[in-house]
């Protein structure tokens, strides 16, 4: 299917010659990680970003479990270790080693998820702020020689059977594929004409980095009041009021506006002494009907938007990039069939996040009926099976792509583990995946196609892992290894 903007494609003579295979629009975490994934797979990406400097607004405070694992599979674990901010409970418990609870997150401000009840409790989120992650990814992109062109705006988009022409403020570019990683108001999505159905916003919320005159007036932790929801920690505040969306979400945000919202919700006269940065947010929930239209694809917030409840947005977008990267690299090399599985695998995951964030909004509304519902839902989550169900849903650990295989491990994202190799040495599975490609873990060596590596282990079950960490085959699969290598990798 051809896609073009109103002005159509440029003449061939106007198009800048480029050696880049893929144009990525957006230099946030998803765009940067996708560029790293493509480069790791031998593809040349270029990243276009409309902002001249990185955005310094309010961003995510943590990275979800399966996104952390995707980053660790590319050798970024040590950088995450350095950037991680200890939880307050962890700081207080340093004198009691082994007594610190792993972060389990919350569901609708119900802090009843017990990470120790999860099937795999060591797979959890990490308190790495998004701005720190962006610095890590930018540094890695620079090490790899990936070009990031800042201050460049995309204006036109036209695709044909051979590639895509991208009209920009710096002149037109030509590439085999274009990926929109340019956020919830994605220019790529709009120019390409992707449908973006969903539900309209029902609330107005604020997040701000502030200092108060009398912070003791605000009750610590998450508080539901007759007027909304508020949580305040030193230096930061989050509010929600359920009286409709903002009149003008793009209007300049003032300190007086944020202060008035805090006073309304908290019922106090607390004042803001200083405000470093702030943002409005709403609960609109929309998802592109497909993540691919020919040679134009979407990832991250460009493909799906939802409220911040559960802290799932960054987790969702980074795993989009991990799933897409190796498939898009294969398409650049001439094997396009794998690209269809990108929407097939990731769209249901995004839909599930939209569903649970809508449910969380319903569970924090300030009325007696919601009070009763919260009590029942809280009781259900406290049950071990309920705890695991919600925990795995929020973390992404429960993801299973449909690879048409009855083996319950096939289609899941593999956890890291220590492997004892045939020569007696030990190595982590993720370490063996840092250079990209698939990995066959097996006690029986055999010839493998290009791009698939062997971890010759001393003993144990065999499994085939895709570059994105998805288990593509085990020795308990209904499918043969040869078929899995040919069709799933």
C-alpha positions in Angstrom: 0.0 0.0 0.0 1.4 3.4 -0.9 1.2 6.2 1.6 1.9 9.9 0.8 1.4 13.3 2.4 -0.7 16.0 0.7 2.3 17.3 -1.3 3.4 13.9 -2.5 6.9 12.6 -3.0 9.9 14.7 -4.1 11.5 14.3 -7.4 14.4 11.8 -7.3 16.9 14.6 -8.0 15.9 16.5 -4.8 16.4 13.5 -2.5 19.6 13.4 -0.4 21.6 10.3 -1.1 22.0 8.3 2.1 23.6 5.1 3.2 21.0 4.6 5.9 18.6 1.7 5.7 16.0 2.9 8.2 14.9 6.4 9.3 13.7 6.5 12.9 11.7 9.6 13.9 12.1 10.4 17.6 15.1 10.2 19.8 13.4 9.2 23.0 14.2 5.9 24.7 12.2 3.8 22.2 13.8 5.4 19.1 17.3 5.2 20.5 16.9 1.6 21.6 15.5 0.6 18.2 18.5 2.3 16.5 20.8 0.3 18.8 18.9 -2.9 18.0 19.1 -2.3 14.2 22.8 -1.5 14.4 23.5 -4.6 16.4 21.8 -6.6 13.6 23.9 -5.0 10.9 21.5 -2.3 9.7 22.3 1.4 9.3 19.8 3.6 11.0 19.6 7.4 11.2 17.5 9.1 14.0 15.7 12.3 13.4 14.5 14.4 16.4 12.6 17.7 16.2 14.0 19.0 19.5 17.4 20.6 19.4 18.1 19.4 22.9 16.8 16.5 25.0 13.4 17.1 26.7 13.9 17.8 30.4 10.2 17.5 31.4 8.7 15.2 33.9 9.3 11.6 32.9 9.1 8.0 34.1 10.8 7.1 37.3 11.4 3.4 36.6 11.9 0.8 33.9 9.7 -2.3 33.9 11.0 -5.8 34.2 11.0 -7.0 30.6 12.4 -3.7 29.3 15.2 -4.0 31.8 15.9 -7.5 30.5 15.9 -6.2 26.9 18.5 -3.6 27.8 20.6 -6.2 29.8 20.7 -8.4 26.7 22.6 -5.7 24.9 25.2 -5.3 27.7 23.6 -2.2 29.4 23.2 -3.8 32.8 26.3 -2.2 34.4 25.1 1.3 33.2 21.7 0.6 34.7 23.4 -0.4 38.0 25.1 2.9 38.2 22.0 4.9 37.4 19.6 3.1 39.7 18.1 5.2 42.5 17.5 3.1 45.7 14.0 3.0 47.0 13.5 4.8 50.3 12.7 1.4 51.9 16.0 0.0 50.6 17.9 3.0 52.0 16.4 2.4 55.4 17.1 -1.3 55.4 20.7 -1.2 54.4 21.6 -2.3 57.9 19.5 -5.4 57.5 20.8 -7.3 54.4 18.3 -9.7 52.9 15.3 -7.9 54.4 14.7 -5.5 51.5 11.5 -6.3 49.5 11.8 -6.2 45.8 9.7 -3.5 44.1 6.3 -4.9 43.0 4.6 -1.8 41.9 1.0 -0.9 42.5 -2.4 -1.3 40.8 -4.7 1.7 41.0 -2.7 3.0 44.0 -3.2 -0.3 45.8 0.2 -1.3 47.0 -0.6 -4.9 47.6 1.6 -6.6 44.9 4.1 -8.8 46.7 7.0 -9.5 44.5 8.0 -12.5 46.7 4.7 -14.1 45.6 5.6 -13.9 41.9 6.6 -17.1 40.1 9.9 -15.4 39.2 10.5 -12.7 41.9 13.9 -11.6 40.7 12.3 -10.3 37.5 11.2 -6.9 38.6 11.3 -3.2 37.7 14.3 -1.0 38.4 14.3 2.5 39.7 16.2 4.0 36.8 14.8 7.4 35.8 13.9 7.9 32.2 16.3 10.9 31.8 19.2 8.7 33.0 18.1 5.9 30.6 18.1 8.4 27.7 21.7 9.5 28.6 22.7 5.8 28.7 21.2 5.1 25.3 22.5 8.3 23.7 26.0 7.4 24.9 25.7 3.8 23.5 24.4 5.2 20.2 27.4 7.5 20.0 29.8 4.6 20.8 28.3 2.7 17.9 28.5 5.6 15.5 24.7 6.0 15.1 23.8 9.4 13.7 21.2 11.4 15.6 20.1 14.6 13.7 18.5 17.0 16.2 16.4 20.0 15.3 14.9 18.2 12.2 11.2 18.2 11.7 9.4 15.7 9.5 6.9 17.4 7.1 6.1 14.8 4.4 6.1 11.1 3.9 5.7 9.0 0.7 6.3 5.4 0.1 6.5 3.2 -2.9 7.5 -0.4 -3.6 11.2 0.4 -3.2 11.3 2.6 -0.2 10.1 5.7 1.6 10.9 9.4 0.9 10.8 11.6 4.0 10.5 15.3 3.6 12.1 17.2 6.4 13.1 20.7 7.4 16.7 19.8 6.5 15.7 18.4 3.1 14.3 15.0 1.8 15.7 11.6 2.8 15.3 8.2 1.2 15.3 4.9 3.1 14.0 1.4 2.9 11.8 1.8 6.0 10.6 4.6 8.3 9.7 4.0 12.0 7.7 6.5 14.0 8.9 6.6 17.6 7.8 10.2 17.9 5.3 10.0 20.8 1.6 10.2 21.3 1.1 13.0 18.9 3.2 11.2 16.3 3.7 13.1 13.0 4.6 9.9 11.3 1.4 8.3 12.3 -0.6 11.2 11.1 1.2 11.6 7.8 0.9 7.9 7.1 -2.8 7.9 7.9 -2.8 5.2 10.6 -6.2 4.9 12.4 -5.9 5.7 16.1 -9.1 4.6 17.8 -9.7 4.7 21.5 -11.4 6.5 24.4 -11.4 10.2 25.2 -9.9 11.7 28.4 -12.1 12.0 31.5 -9.7 13.7 33.9 -7.1 16.4 34.4 -3.8 15.5 36.1 -0.6 17.2 36.9 3.0 16.0 37.7 5.5 18.6 38.9 8.9 18.9 40.5 8.2 21.4 43.3 9.1 22.6 46.7 6.4 23.4 49.3 6.3 26.0 52.0 4.9 23.5 54.5 5.2 19.9 53.1 3.9 18.5 56.4 0.4 19.6 55.4 0.3 16.9 52.8 -0.3 13.4 54.0 2.5 11.0 52.7 1.7 8.4 50.2 -1.1 8.0 47.7 -4.3 9.7 49.0 -7.8 9.5 47.6 -9.8 12.5 48.7 -13.4 13.5 47.9 -11.9 15.7 45.2 -9.4 13.4 43.5 -6.1 11.7 44.0 -2.7 13.1 45.2 0.7 11.7 46.1 3.6 13.8 47.2 7.2 12.8 47.8 10.1 15.1 48.5 10.5 17.3 45.4 7.6 15.8 43.4 3.8 15.8 43.3 1.1 13.9 41.3 -2.6 14.8 41.2 -5.7 13.8 39.3 -9.1 15.4 39.3 -12.1 13.5 37.7 -14.0 16.5 36.4 -13.1 16.2 32.7 -10.0 16.9 30.5 -8.1 20.2 30.5 -9.8 23.0 28.6 -6.5 23.5 26.6 -3.9 20.9 27.2 -1.3 22.9 25.1 -1.7 26.1 27.1 1.4 27.2 29.0 1.4 25.6 32.4 1.8 28.0 35.3 2.7 27.5 39.0 -0.6 29.0 40.0 -2.5 26.4 38.0 -0.6 23.5 39.6 -0.8 25.0 43.1 -4.6 25.5 42.8 -5.0 21.8 41.8 -3.0 20.6 44.7 -5.0 22.7 47.1 -8.3 21.5 45.7 -7.4 17.8 45.9 -5.6 17.9 49.2 -8.0 20.3 50.9 -5.1 22.3 52.4 -3.7 25.7 51.8 -0.2 24.4 51.0 1.8 26.7 48.7 4.4 26.1 46.1 7.6 27.9 46.8 9.3 26.9 43.6 8.4 24.8 40.6 11.2 23.4 38.4 9.1 21.6 35.8 5.6 20.4 35.4 3.2 18.7 32.9 -0.4 18.0 32.5 -1.7 14.5 31.8 -5.0 12.8 31.0 -6.4 9.3 30.7 -7.0 9.2 27.0 -6.3 5.6 25.7 -5.8 5.1 22.0 -4.0 2.4 19.9 -3.1 2.3 16.2 -5.2 -0.3 14.5 -2.0 -1.8 13.0 1.7 -1.0 13.7 2.7 -1.4 10.1 1.5 0.1 6.8 3.9 -1.2 4.1 7.3 0.4 4.8 6.1 2.7 7.6 5.9 1.3 11.2 5.1 2.6 14.6 6.6 1.9 18.1 6.2 3.2 21.6 3.7 6.0 22.3 3.3 6.6 18.6 1.5 3.3 18.5 -0.4 3.5 21.8 -1.2 6.0 24.5 -2.7 5.5 28.0 -2.6 6.9 31.5 0.6 6.6 33.5 -1.0 4.2 36.1 1.2 1.2 36.8 4.2 2.8 35.1 3.9 0.6 32.0 4.5 3.0 29.1 8.3 2.8 29.0 8.2 -1.0 29.5 5.8 -1.4 26.6 7.7 0.9 24.2 11.1 -0.6 24.8 9.9 -4.1 24.2 8.2 -2.9 21.0 11.6 -1.8 19.9 13.2 -5.2 20.9 10.5 -7.1 19.0 10.8 -4.9 15.9 14.5 -4.4 15.6 15.7 -7.9 14.5 12.6 -8.3 12.3 13.1 -5.0 10.5 16.8 -5.9 10.0 15.8 -9.1 8.4 13.4 -7.2 6.1 16.2 -4.8 5.1 18.2 -7.9 4.2 15.3 -9.2 2.0 13.3 -11.3 4.3 10.1 -9.3 4.8 7.8 -12.0 6.0 8.8 -11.6 9.7 7.5 -8.0 9.8 3.9 -9.1 9.8 4.4 -10.8 13.2 5.4 -7.4 14.7 1.7 -6.2 14.9 0.5 -9.7 15.5 2.7 -10.1 18.6 2.8 -6.6 20.0 -0.7 -5.2 19.4 -2.4 -7.6 21.9 0.2 -6.6 24.5 -0.6 -2.9 24.0 -4.3 -3.6 24.0 -3.9 -5.3 27.4 -2.1 -2.3 28.8 -4.8 0.1 27.6 -7.4 -2.2 29.2 -5.7 -2.4 32.6 -4.9 1.4 32.7 -8.6 2.1 32.0 -9.5 -0.3 34.9 -7.1 1.5 37.2 -8.7 4.8 36.4 -12.1 3.4 37.3 -10.6 2.1 40.6 -9.3 5.5 41.8 -12.4 7.6 41.3 -13.4 9.4 44.5 -16.9 8.0 45.4 -18.3 5.4 47.8 -19.1 2.9 45.0 -15.4 2.9 44.0 -14.4 2.6 47.7 -16.4 -0.7 47.9 -14.9 -1.9 44.6 -11.4 -1.2 45.8 -11.9 -3.3 48.9 -13.0 -6.3 46.9 -10.2 -5.9 44.2 -7.6 -5.4 47.0 -8.7 -8.7 48.7 -8.5 -10.5 45.3 -5.0 -9.2 44.6 -3.8 -10.3 48.1 -4.6 -13.9 47.1 -1.4 -15.6 45.8 -2.9 -16.3 42.3 -4.4 -12.8 42.1 -1.1 -11.3 43.1 0.8 -13.2 40.4 -1.8 -12.4 37.8 -1.7 -8.6 38.4 2.1 -8.6 39.0 2.9 -10.4 35.8 0.5 -8.2 33.8 2.1 -5.0 35.0 5.7 -6.2 34.7 5.2 -7.8 31.3 6.7 -11.1 32.6 3.4 -12.8 31.7 3.7 -12.0 28.0 3.4 -15.0 25.7 3.4 -14.5 21.9 1.3 -17.0 19.9 3.8 -19.1 18.0 1.3 -21.9 17.5 3.1 -24.2 19.8 1.6 -26.1 22.8 4.8 -25.9 24.8 4.0 -23.3 27.5 7.6 -21.9 27.3 7.4 -21.2 23.6 6.4 -17.5 23.0 7.5 -16.4 26.5 10.4 -13.9 27.2 13.3 -15.8 28.7 14.7 -14.9 32.1 18.4 -14.6 32.5 20.2 -17.6 34.0 23.6 -19.1 34.6 24.6 -21.7 32.0 27.3 -24.3 32.6 29.0 -24.7 29.3 30.5 -28.0 28.0 34.0 -26.9 28.8 33.0 -26.4 32.5 32.9 -22.6 32.5 29.7 -20.7 33.5 28.2 -17.8 31.7 25.0 -15.8 31.9 22.5 -16.4 29.0 22.1 -12.6 28.5 25.8 -12.1 28.2 25.9 -14.6 25.3 23.2 -12.4 23.6 25.0 -9.1 23.8 26.1 -9.1 20.2 22.6 -9.9 18.9 21.3 -12.8 16.9 19.5 -15.9 18.0 20.9 -18.4 20.5 20.5 -22.1 20.7 21.2 -23.5 24.1 21.8 -27.2 23.7 24.0 -30.1 25.0 24.1 -31.4 21.4 26.1 -29.1 19.0 24.9 -28.9 15.4 25.3 -26.6 12.4 23.3 -23.4 12.6 22.3 -20.8 10.0 24.0 -17.4 10.0 22.9 -15.1 12.8 22.2 -18.0 15.2 24.9 -18.8 17.8 25.4 -21.9 19.9 25.6 -22.1 23.7 27.0 -25.6 24.0 26.0 -26.6 27.6 27.1 -29.6 29.5 23.5 -30.9 30.2 19.9 -29.8 30.5 17.0 -29.1 28.1 17.6 -27.4 24.8 15.9 -24.1 23.8 16.1 -21.7 20.9 15.9 -18.0 21.8 15.2 -15.2 19.4 17.2 -11.9 19.4 14.4 -10.3 21.4 14.5 -12.9 24.2 11.5 -14.8 23.0 11.7 -18.6 23.3 11.1 -19.9 19.8 11.6 -23.6 20.4 12.4 -26.1 23.1 13.1 -29.8 22.9 9.5 -30.3 24.2 8.1 -28.4 21.2 5.7 -29.9 18.7 7.7 -28.2 16.0 11.2 -29.5 14.9 14.2 -27.4 15.5 14.8 -27.1 11.7 11.3 -25.7 11.2 11.7 -23.3 14.1 15.0 -22.0 12.7 13.4 -21.6 9.2 10.1 -20.0 10.3 10.5 -18.4 13.7 13.9 -16.8 13.5 
